[in-house]
């Protein structure tokens, strides 16, 4: 049994060695059953392990396809800051862009992996949740390489 509850507290019992793990990387979230994933989250919450920036940097550099799960905007901003500082120190700086969230203006680099957050061109796959890679930035337009190999352009929309 991977997950059980302690009757008096109704909290999951830590019955496998997550307490000994310094950093947990799940590189294929879709293959983890919901019950096991919830157990992992509950256990981590009980352990309150503080992950240092050097740990995040190590994952980003050594396991580039891994997904780092955060549970707050502050934590996501921290991971993004570490990623920018770690992965793009030798890359071509293209400028700054305003993302469609509370982050404000953020640096943009050639080769940066981004996630499209709005449906812009459904016919060509430029949709919410689609990953892409930054190629270049010209005026207000950002040119991205779609995973299917073609180049698409995104630009700010005013409302």
N, CA, C and O atoms as a DFTB+ gen file, in Angstrom:
636 C
 N C O
     1  1       0.850      -1.177       0.000
     2  2       0.000       0.000       0.000
     3  2       0.893       1.236       0.000
     4  3       1.794       1.358       0.829
     5  1       0.639       2.148      -0.931
     6  2       1.433       3.355      -1.026
     7  2       0.910       4.481      -0.156
     8  3       1.676       5.335       0.291
     9  1      -0.370       4.485       0.079
    10  2      -0.947       5.623       0.787
    11  2      -1.992       5.126       1.778
    12  3      -2.889       4.363       1.422
    13  1      -1.868       5.557       2.993
    14  2      -2.875       5.233       3.994
    15  2      -3.038       6.429       4.909
    16  3      -2.201       7.333       4.913
    17  1      -4.106       6.439       5.679
    18  2      -4.352       7.558       6.585
    19  2      -4.204       7.102       8.017
    20  3      -4.523       5.963       8.360
    21  1      -3.717       8.001       8.845
    22  2      -3.667       7.749      10.268
    23  2      -5.029       8.126      10.832
    24  3      -5.437       9.279      10.692
    25  1      -5.759       7.190      11.472
    26  2      -7.131       7.459      11.901
    27  2      -7.285       8.695      12.779
    28  3      -8.265       9.424      12.628
    29  1      -6.358       8.951      13.684
    30  2      -6.536      10.064      14.620
    31  2      -6.371      11.427      13.957
    32  3      -7.000      12.397      14.382
    33  1      -5.544      11.517      12.932
    34  2      -5.291      12.811      12.303
    35  2      -5.876      12.924      10.910
    36  3      -6.008      14.025      10.376
    37  1      -6.229      11.789      10.315
    38  2      -6.727      11.730       8.956
    39  2      -5.735      12.323       7.959
    40  3      -6.128      12.763       6.879
    41  1      -4.450      12.336       8.317
    42  2      -3.392      12.786       7.420
    43  2      -2.737      11.551       6.806
    44  3      -2.724      10.487       7.426
    45  1      -2.196      11.679       5.598
    46  2      -1.522      10.522       5.015
    47  2      -0.308      10.125       5.850
    48  3       0.416      10.972       6.372
    49  1      -0.116       8.854       5.957
    50  2       1.032       8.330       6.690
    51  2       2.215       8.273       5.738
    52  3       2.080       7.765       4.625
    53  1       3.355       8.776       6.144
    54  2       4.552       8.710       5.329
    55  2       5.094       7.293       5.470
    56  3       5.705       6.952       6.483
    57  1       4.867       6.470       4.449
    58  2       5.277       5.082       4.554
    59  2       6.229       4.658       3.448
    60  3       6.463       3.465       3.255
    61  1       6.770       5.603       2.736
    62  2       7.907       5.338       1.880
    63  2       8.848       6.499       2.026
    64  3       8.462       7.493       2.641
    65  1      10.011       6.451       1.524
    66  2      11.123       7.273       1.969
    67  2      11.200       8.670       1.348
    68  3      12.283       9.114       0.964
    69  1      10.078       9.358       1.245
    70  2      10.118      10.738       0.751
    71  2      10.878      11.648       1.708
    72  3      11.447      12.655       1.287
    73  1      10.891      11.305       2.971
    74  2      11.597      12.122       3.955
    75  2      13.096      12.145       3.691
    76  3      13.787      13.061       4.138
    77  1      13.607      11.153       2.972
    78  2      15.043      11.084       2.689
    79  2      15.411      11.715       1.351
    80  3      16.588      11.767       0.995
    81  1      14.423      12.189       0.614
    82  2      14.654      12.762      -0.701
    83  2      14.962      14.249      -0.557
    84  3      14.228      14.979       0.109
    85  1      16.056      14.697      -1.185
    86  2      16.403      16.108      -1.155
    87  2      15.635      16.898      -2.200
    88  3      15.253      18.045      -1.964
    89  1      15.413      16.292      -3.341
    90  2      14.736      16.971      -4.428
    91  2      13.956      15.924      -5.213
    92  3      14.522      14.916      -5.635
    93  1      12.684      16.152      -5.408
    94  2      11.823      15.220      -6.129
    95  2      11.506      15.801      -7.494
    96  3      10.943      16.891      -7.600
    97  1      11.867      15.073      -8.533
    98  2      11.607      15.505      -9.902
    99  2      10.684      14.482     -10.544
   100  3      10.990      13.291     -10.585
   101  1       9.562      14.956     -11.038
   102  2       8.632      14.102     -11.783
   103  2       8.684      14.596     -13.208
   104  3       8.153      15.663     -13.515
   105  1       9.322      13.831     -14.092
   106  2       9.507      14.320     -15.453
   107  2       8.387      13.900     -16.392
   108  3       8.394      14.293     -17.559
   109  1       7.444      13.128     -15.930
   110  2       6.329      12.682     -16.758
   111  2       5.096      12.609     -15.870
   112  3       4.658      11.524     -15.486
   113  1       4.539      13.774     -15.546
   114  2       3.433      13.881     -14.600
   115  2       2.217      13.066     -15.026
   116  3       1.472      12.570     -14.181
   117  1       2.018      12.930     -16.322
   118  2       0.820      12.235     -16.807
   119  2       0.801      10.749     -16.467
   120  3      -0.262      10.131     -16.517
   121  1       1.948      10.154     -16.122
   122  2       1.964       8.721     -15.813
   123  2       1.825       8.443     -14.321
   124  3       1.786       7.282     -13.912
   125  1       1.751       9.484     -13.510
   126  2       1.613       9.310     -12.065
   127  2       0.125       9.300     -11.713
   128  3      -0.571      10.283     -11.969
   129  1      -0.378       8.202     -11.130
   130  2      -1.794       8.173     -10.743
   131  2      -2.129       9.295      -9.758
   132  3      -1.301       9.670      -8.927
   133  1      -3.330       9.816      -9.857
   134  2      -3.763      10.951      -9.044
   135  2      -3.595      10.654      -7.552
   136  3      -3.131      11.518      -6.808
   137  1      -3.961       9.460      -7.102
   138  2      -3.875       9.114      -5.679
   139  2      -2.422       9.155      -5.190
   140  3      -2.143       9.647      -4.096
   141  1      -1.513       8.642      -5.996
   142  2      -0.094       8.658      -5.611
   143  2       0.443      10.084      -5.635
   144  3       1.184      10.487      -4.738
   145  1       0.070      10.848      -6.658
   146  2       0.530      12.230      -6.735
   147  2       0.022      13.035      -5.542
   148  3       0.769      13.829      -4.969
   149  1      -1.228      12.839      -5.166
   150  2      -1.779      13.537      -4.002
   151  2      -1.035      13.131      -2.740
   152  3      -0.776      13.970      -1.876
   153  1      -0.688      11.852      -2.624
   154  2       0.089      11.382      -1.469
   155  2       1.448      12.075      -1.424
   156  3       1.909      12.481      -0.357
   157  1       2.084      12.207      -2.578
   158  2       3.385      12.890      -2.639
   159  2       3.226      14.338      -2.176
   160  3       4.012      14.819      -1.361
   161  1       2.217      15.029      -2.692
   162  2       1.988      16.429      -2.290
   163  2       1.713      16.545      -0.799
   164  3       2.267      17.420      -0.134
   165  1       0.856      15.664      -0.263
   166  2       0.533      15.696       1.168
   167  2       1.769      15.431       2.019
   168  3       1.973      16.083       3.043
   169  1       2.583      14.484       1.600
   170  2       3.798      14.152       2.347
   171  2       4.776      15.312       2.328
   172  3       5.338      15.671       3.363
   173  1       4.983      15.900       1.159
   174  2       5.894      17.046       1.060
   175  2       5.405      18.196       1.925
   176  3       6.200      18.876       2.575
   177  1       4.097      18.411       1.931
   178  2       3.537      19.484       2.760
   179  2       3.821      19.230       4.239
   180  3       4.105      20.167       4.984
   181  1       3.746      17.975       4.666
   182  2       4.054      17.645       6.063
   183  2       5.529      17.839       6.376
   184  3       5.880      18.250       7.482
   185  1       6.384      17.549       5.422
   186  2       7.826      17.625       5.657
   187  2       8.358      19.054       5.620
   188  3       9.369      19.347       6.258
   189  1       7.700      19.945       4.886
   190  2       8.114      21.351       4.758
   191  2       9.593      21.490       4.451
   192  3      10.305      22.242       5.116
   193  1      10.045      20.777       3.463
   194  2      11.444      20.839       3.061
   195  2      11.686      22.101       2.241
   196  3      10.959      22.371       1.285
   197  1      12.691      22.862       2.607
   198  2      13.031      24.072       1.865
   199  2      14.013      23.710       0.758
   200  3      15.089      23.174       1.024
   201  1      13.646      24.000      -0.461
   202  2      14.519      23.745      -1.602
   203  2      15.285      25.021      -1.893
   204  3      14.708      26.106      -1.961
   205  1      16.590      24.879      -2.064
   206  2      17.444      26.034      -2.312
   207  2      17.549      26.297      -3.812
   208  3      17.282      25.415      -4.628
   209  1      17.941      27.523      -4.164
   210  2      18.100      27.884      -5.569
   211  2      19.084      26.962      -6.276
   212  3      18.891      26.641      -7.449
   213  1      20.126      26.534      -5.589
   214  2      21.122      25.642      -6.206
   215  2      20.490      24.307      -6.599
   216  3      20.913      23.697      -7.581
   217  1      19.487      23.843      -5.853
   218  2      18.791      22.604      -6.185
   219  2      17.953      22.783      -7.451
   220  3      17.924      21.908      -8.316
   221  1      17.279      23.917      -7.548
   222  2      16.479      24.217      -8.738
   223  2      17.401      24.316      -9.950
   224  3      17.105      23.764     -11.010
   225  1      18.509      25.017      -9.789
   226  2      19.487      25.173     -10.872
   227  2      19.993      23.814     -11.345
   228  3      20.109      23.581     -12.548
   229  1      20.290      22.930     -10.420
   230  2      20.790      21.605     -10.755
   231  2      19.780      20.829     -11.607
   232  3      20.154      20.197     -12.594
   233  1      18.517      20.879     -11.227
   234  2      17.484      20.188     -12.008
   235  2      17.386      20.802     -13.401
   236  3      17.328      20.080     -14.397
   237  1      17.367      22.121     -13.473
   238  2      17.235      22.792     -14.762
   239  2      18.391      22.454     -15.702
   240  3      18.187      22.272     -16.902
   241  1      19.588      22.373     -15.161
   242  2      20.764      22.104     -15.989
   243  2      20.917      20.622     -16.333
   244  3      21.322      20.279     -17.443
   245  1      20.596      19.754     -15.389
   246  2      20.850      18.323     -15.578
   247  2      19.666      17.534     -16.119
   248  3      19.843      16.441     -16.656
   249  1      18.467      18.074     -15.984
   250  2      17.268      17.385     -16.460
   251  2      16.357      18.390     -17.162
   252  3      15.293      18.728     -16.642
   253  1      16.765      18.868     -18.336
   254  2      16.044      19.963     -18.994
   255  2      14.599      19.655     -19.372
   256  3      13.820      20.586     -19.578
   257  1      14.218      18.400     -19.469
   258  2      12.836      18.057     -19.819
   259  2      11.950      17.892     -18.584
   260  3      10.749      17.658     -18.717
   261  1      12.520      18.009     -17.394
   262  2      11.750      17.839     -16.160
   263  2      10.780      18.996     -15.966
   264  3      11.005      20.101     -16.460
   265  1       9.711      18.729     -15.248
   266  2       8.730      19.745     -14.892
   267  2       8.880      20.032     -13.398
   268  3       8.866      19.109     -12.584
   269  1       9.019      21.284     -13.046
   270  2       9.099      21.657     -11.643
   271  2       7.727      22.185     -11.247
   272  3       7.261      23.195     -11.774
   273  1       7.096      21.497     -10.326
   274  2       5.753      21.853      -9.887
   275  2       5.836      22.865      -8.760
   276  3       6.537      22.651      -7.771
   277  1       5.115      23.974      -8.915
   278  2       5.021      24.961      -7.846
   279  2       3.563      25.106      -7.461
   280  3       2.669      24.785      -8.243
   281  1       3.327      25.591      -6.252
   282  2       1.948      25.719      -5.778
   283  2       1.568      27.169      -5.465
   284  3       0.529      27.424      -4.855
   285  1       2.407      28.109      -5.881
   286  2       2.076      29.519      -5.685
   287  2       2.735      30.341      -6.782
   288  3       3.704      29.901      -7.401
   289  1       2.211      31.528      -7.016
   290  2       2.813      32.435      -7.997
   291  2       4.213      32.839      -7.560
   292  3       5.109      32.983      -8.392
   293  1       4.405      33.024      -6.260
   294  2       5.729      33.402      -5.747
   295  2       6.753      32.308      -6.037
   296  3       7.881      32.596      -6.437
   297  1       6.354      31.051      -5.833
   298  2       7.272      29.941      -6.098
   299  2       7.568      29.827      -7.588
   300  3       8.710      29.575      -7.974
   301  1       6.551      30.010      -8.430
   302  2       6.759      29.970      -9.877
   303  2       7.703      31.092     -10.311
   304  3       8.577      30.875     -11.151
   305  1       7.532      32.284      -9.748
   306  2       8.419      33.402     -10.063
   307  2       9.854      33.096      -9.657
   308  3      10.799      33.449     -10.362
   309  1      10.004      32.442      -8.522
   310  2      11.343      32.072      -8.049
   311  2      12.002      31.095      -9.023
   312  3      13.160      31.282      -9.396
   313  1      11.274      30.057      -9.437
   314  2      11.822      29.087     -10.380
   315  2      12.169      29.784     -11.697
   316  3      13.223      29.523     -12.278
   317  1      11.289      30.665     -12.167
   318  2      11.572      31.402     -13.404
   319  2      12.816      32.266     -13.270
   320  3      13.619      32.337     -14.201
   321  1      12.990      32.926     -12.126
   322  2      14.188      33.762     -11.913
   323  2      15.445      32.910     -11.943
   324  3      16.432      33.277     -12.579
   325  1      15.413      31.765     -11.252
   326  2      16.574      30.869     -11.237
   327  2      16.848      30.355     -12.650
   328  3      18.005      30.249     -13.059
   329  1      15.785      30.033     -13.396
   330  2      15.959      29.564     -14.774
   331  2      16.628      30.631     -15.638
   332  3      17.558      30.334     -16.388
   333  1      16.152      31.874     -15.530
   334  2      16.759      32.948     -16.312
   335  2      18.224      33.140     -15.952
   336  3      19.072      33.297     -16.830
   337  1      18.516      33.127     -14.662
   338  2      19.894      33.322     -14.203
   339  2      20.794      32.152     -14.581
   340  3      21.980      32.350     -14.844
   341  1      20.256      30.945     -14.612
   342  2      21.055      29.742     -14.824
   343  2      21.199      29.336     -16.283
   344  3      22.275      28.924     -16.715
   345  1      20.130      29.448     -17.027
   346  2      20.109      28.875     -18.367
   347  2      20.473      29.849     -19.480
   348  3      20.821      29.428     -20.583
   349  1      20.396      31.139     -19.201
   350  2      20.540      32.096     -20.291
   351  2      21.692      33.071     -20.108
   352  3      21.739      34.105     -20.774
   353  1      22.617      32.754     -19.217
   354  2      23.722      33.683     -18.972
   355  2      24.599      33.874     -20.214
   356  3      25.231      34.919     -20.363
   357  1      24.644      32.868     -21.112
   358  2      25.464      32.970     -22.319
   359  2      24.627      33.132     -23.588
   360  3      25.169      33.091     -24.692
   361  1      23.315      33.315     -23.443
   362  2      22.423      33.411     -24.591
   363  2      22.209      34.863     -25.003
   364  3      22.447      35.789     -24.228
   365  1      21.759      35.036     -26.225
   366  2      21.506      36.370     -26.749
   367  2      20.264      36.982     -26.109
   368  3      19.167      36.434     -26.213
   369  1      20.445      38.116     -25.450
   370  2      19.352      38.855     -24.836
   371  2      18.604      39.584     -25.944
   372  3      19.207      40.319     -26.726
   373  1      17.293      39.382     -26.014
   374  2      16.495      39.976     -27.079
   375  2      15.692      41.188     -26.635
   376  3      15.149      41.912     -27.470
   377  1      15.611      41.415     -25.344
   378  2      14.826      42.529     -24.828
   379  2      13.917      42.055     -23.714
   380  3      14.104      40.973     -23.156
   381  1      12.938      42.871     -23.401
   382  2      11.978      42.526     -22.357
   383  2      10.583      42.542     -22.947
   384  3      10.291      43.295     -23.876
   385  1       9.730      41.701     -22.392
   386  2       8.338      41.653     -22.831
   387  2       7.430      41.666     -21.617
   388  3       7.818      41.267     -20.519
   389  1       6.224      42.129     -21.840
   390  2       5.199      42.126     -20.805
   391  2       4.373      40.865     -20.979
   392  3       3.683      40.708     -21.987
   393  1       4.436      39.963     -20.002
   394  2       3.611      38.763     -20.058
   395  2       2.211      39.087     -19.584
   396  3       1.976      40.146     -19.001
   397  1       1.279      38.180     -19.833
   398  2      -0.116      38.450     -19.486
   399  2      -0.454      37.987     -18.073
   400  3      -1.499      37.384     -17.831
   401  1       0.448      38.282     -17.152
   402  2       0.188      37.977     -15.741
   403  2       0.832      39.056     -14.881
   404  3       1.184      40.123     -15.382
   405  1       0.986      38.787     -13.602
   406  2       1.484      39.789     -12.659
   407  2       3.008      39.930     -12.652
   408  3       3.540      40.703     -11.856
   409  1       3.715      39.213     -13.506
   410  2       5.168      39.239     -13.468
   411  2       5.766      40.560     -13.931
   412  3       6.920      40.861     -13.627
   413  1       4.998      41.337     -14.653
   414  2       5.557      42.574     -15.181
   415  2       6.418      42.272     -16.392
   416  3       6.176      41.301     -17.110
   417  1       7.420      43.105     -16.616
   418  2       8.318      42.911     -17.758
   419  2       9.375      41.872     -17.390
   420  3       9.958      41.906     -16.306
   421  1       9.604      40.949     -18.322
   422  2      10.533      39.851     -18.081
   423  2      11.476      39.740     -19.269
   424  3      11.081      39.968     -20.412
   425  1      12.721      39.390     -18.988
   426  2      13.729      39.245     -20.030
   427  2      13.332      38.145     -21.012
   428  3      12.694      37.157     -20.647
   429  1      13.728      38.346     -22.267
   430  2      13.448      37.393     -23.330
   431  2      14.779      37.025     -23.984
   432  3      15.564      37.904     -24.339
   433  1      15.030      35.724     -24.143
   434  2      16.291      35.234     -24.697
   435  2      16.029      34.284     -25.857
   436  3      15.029      33.567     -25.881
   437  1      16.938      34.292     -26.806
   438  2      16.888      33.325     -27.909
   439  2      17.053      31.921     -27.309
   440  3      17.934      31.690     -26.481
   441  1      16.200      31.000     -27.736
   442  2      16.266      29.626     -27.244
   443  2      15.402      29.360     -26.025
   444  3      15.279      28.214     -25.591
   445  1      14.801      30.408     -25.465
   446  2      13.955      30.266     -24.280
   447  2      12.702      29.460     -24.629
   448  3      12.054      29.710     -25.646
   449  1      12.375      28.498     -23.780
   450  2      11.135      27.738     -23.940
   451  2      10.014      28.537     -23.274
   452  3      10.145      28.982     -22.134
   453  1       8.927      28.708     -23.995
   454  2       7.790      29.462     -23.480
   455  2       6.523      28.638     -23.643
   456  3       6.492      27.659     -24.388
   457  1       5.500      29.044     -22.949
   458  2       4.199      28.407     -23.049
   459  2       3.201      29.469     -23.477
   460  3       3.037      30.481     -22.795
   461  1       2.545      29.250     -24.583
   462  2       1.553      30.199     -25.077
   463  2       0.339      30.136     -24.153
   464  3      -0.129      29.049     -23.815
   465  1      -0.165      31.289     -23.749
   466  2      -1.253      31.322     -22.764
   467  2      -2.563      31.871     -23.318
   468  3      -3.512      32.108     -22.571
   469  1      -2.607      32.068     -24.617
   470  2      -3.854      32.541     -25.241
   471  2      -4.022      31.845     -26.588
   472  3      -3.040      31.514     -27.253
   473  1      -5.262      31.628     -26.980
   474  2      -5.540      31.085     -28.308
   475  2      -5.357      32.204     -29.324
   476  3      -6.117      33.172     -29.328
   477  1      -4.354      32.076     -30.183
   478  2      -4.063      33.107     -31.177
   479  2      -4.341      32.651     -32.602
   480  3      -4.792      33.448     -33.425
   481  1      -4.078      31.383     -32.910
   482  2      -4.262      30.863     -34.266
   483  2      -4.493      29.359     -34.152
   484  3      -3.575      28.556     -34.325
   485  1      -5.736      29.001     -33.858
   486  2      -6.071      27.597     -33.614
   487  2      -5.733      26.709     -34.799
   488  3      -5.285      25.576     -34.619
   489  1      -5.941      27.206     -35.997
   490  2      -5.679      26.416     -37.206
   491  2      -4.222      25.949     -37.283
   492  3      -3.934      24.866     -37.794
   493  1      -3.311      26.777     -36.771
   494  2      -1.886      26.448     -36.837
   495  2      -1.305      26.033     -35.489
   496  3      -0.085      25.937     -35.355
   497  1      -2.139      25.788     -34.503
   498  2      -1.660      25.272     -33.223
   499  2      -1.085      26.309     -32.285
   500  3      -0.398      25.953     -31.327
   501  1      -1.345      27.588     -32.530
   502  2      -0.875      28.640     -31.623
   503  2      -2.005      28.852     -30.618
   504  3      -2.828      29.758     -30.754
   505  1      -2.016      27.985     -29.605
   506  2      -3.134      27.931     -28.667
   507  2      -2.644      27.890     -27.220
   508  3      -1.478      27.603     -26.949
   509  1      -3.546      28.180     -26.316
   510  2      -3.267      28.141     -24.886
   511  2      -2.688      26.773     -24.497
   512  3      -3.265      25.731     -24.807
   513  1      -1.550      26.799     -23.821
   514  2      -0.911      25.571     -23.364
   515  2       0.132      25.002     -24.312
   516  3       0.806      24.031     -23.971
   517  1       0.276      25.585     -25.488
   518  2       1.235      25.089     -26.483
   519  2       2.648      25.581     -26.167
   520  3       2.860      26.787     -26.044
   521  1       3.610      24.678     -26.034
   522  2       4.994      25.120     -25.841
   523  2       5.605      25.585     -27.164
   524  3       5.158      25.181     -28.237
   525  1       6.609      26.421     -27.080
   526  2       7.329      26.907     -28.254
   527  2       8.704      27.402     -27.797
   528  3       8.973      27.493     -26.599
   529  1       9.563      27.716     -28.756
   530  2      10.917      28.190     -28.460
   531  2      11.119      29.560     -29.120
   532  3      10.797      29.742     -30.294
   533  1      11.648      30.509     -28.366
   534  2      11.866      31.870     -28.872
   535  2      13.009      31.860     -29.886
   536  3      14.090      31.334     -29.623
   537  1      12.740      32.459     -31.059
   538  2      13.766      32.606     -32.090
   539  2      14.322      34.026     -32.113
   540  3      15.530      34.235     -32.006
   541  1      13.421      34.997     -32.255
   542  2      13.858      36.391     -32.217
   543  2      12.693      37.304     -31.898
   544  3      11.535      36.885     -31.869
   545  1      13.028      38.561     -31.662
   546  2      12.082      39.573     -31.210
   547  2      12.292      40.795     -32.093
   548  3      13.411      41.292     -32.222
   549  1      11.221      41.271     -32.693
   550  2      11.320      42.443     -33.560
   551  2      10.148      43.372     -33.262
   552  3       8.986      42.985     -33.387
   553  1      10.468      44.604     -32.867
   554  2       9.453      45.560     -32.427
   555  2       8.638      44.918     -31.306
   556  3       9.200      44.544     -30.277
   557  1       7.326      44.784     -31.488
   558  2       6.504      44.172     -30.438
   559  2       6.212      42.700     -30.723
   560  3       5.521      42.044     -29.944
   561  1       6.734      42.178     -31.837
   562  2       6.444      40.795     -32.224
   563  2       7.536      39.843     -31.737
   564  3       8.722      40.174     -31.728
   565  1       7.096      38.656     -31.336
   566  2       8.027      37.602     -30.916
   567  2       7.823      36.434     -31.872
   568  3       6.706      35.952     -32.057
   569  1       8.916      35.990     -32.472
   570  2       8.854      34.881     -33.411
   571  2       9.272      33.608     -32.684
   572  3      10.344      33.528     -32.084
   573  1       8.385      32.612     -32.761
   574  2       8.572      31.366     -32.029
   575  2       8.670      30.196     -32.985
   576  3       8.076      30.205     -34.064
   577  1       9.433      29.179     -32.576
   578  2       9.434      27.928     -33.317
   579  2       8.453      26.986     -32.643
   580  3       8.600      26.644     -31.469
   581  1       7.465      26.580     -33.393
   582  2       6.447      25.643     -32.924
   583  2       7.076      24.244     -32.869
   584  3       7.974      23.959     -33.661
   585  1       6.636      23.367     -31.962
   586  2       7.194      22.013     -31.906
   587  2       7.105      21.244     -33.231
   588  3       7.872      20.307     -33.452
   589  1       6.183      21.628     -34.106
   590  2       6.066      20.960     -35.408
   591  2       7.059      21.522     -36.423
   592  3       7.098      21.074     -37.569
   593  1       7.865      22.505     -36.003
   594  2       8.944      22.992     -36.844
   595  2       8.697      24.301     -37.573
   596  3       9.639      24.875     -38.119
   597  1       7.474      24.790     -37.601
   598  2       7.240      26.040     -38.314
   599  2       7.389      27.230     -37.371
   600  3       7.363      27.091     -36.148
   601  1       7.547      28.406     -37.981
   602  2       7.722      29.638     -37.215
   603  2       6.382      30.354     -37.124
   604  3       5.680      30.513     -38.123
   605  1       6.036      30.782     -35.919
   606  2       4.812      31.545     -35.724
   607  2       5.165      32.851     -35.011
   608  3       6.196      32.957     -34.347
   609  1       4.304      33.816     -35.161
   610  2       4.538      35.141     -34.584
   611  2       3.434      35.445     -33.585
   612  3       2.251      35.243     -33.859
   613  1       3.845      35.936     -32.420
   614  2       2.870      36.407     -31.444
   615  2       3.180      37.855     -31.127
   616  3       4.310      38.309     -31.304
   617  1       2.191      38.568     -30.666
   618  2       2.329      39.993     -30.417
   619  2       1.324      40.396     -29.352
   620  3       0.321      39.710     -29.149
   621  1       1.589      41.516     -28.665
   622  2       0.649      41.953     -27.633
   623  2      -0.687      42.388     -28.221
   624  3      -0.752      42.945     -29.317
   625  1      -1.733      42.127     -27.481
   626  2      -3.070      42.553     -27.891
   627  2      -3.575      43.531     -26.842
   628  3      -3.563      43.231     -25.649
   629  1      -4.013      44.689     -27.283
   630  2      -4.576      45.664     -26.351
   631  2      -6.086      45.488     -26.321
   632  3      -6.705      45.136     -27.325
   633  1      -6.661      45.735     -25.172
   634  2      -8.104      45.529     -25.035
   635  2      -8.831      46.831     -24.877
   636  3     -10.055      46.843     -24.749
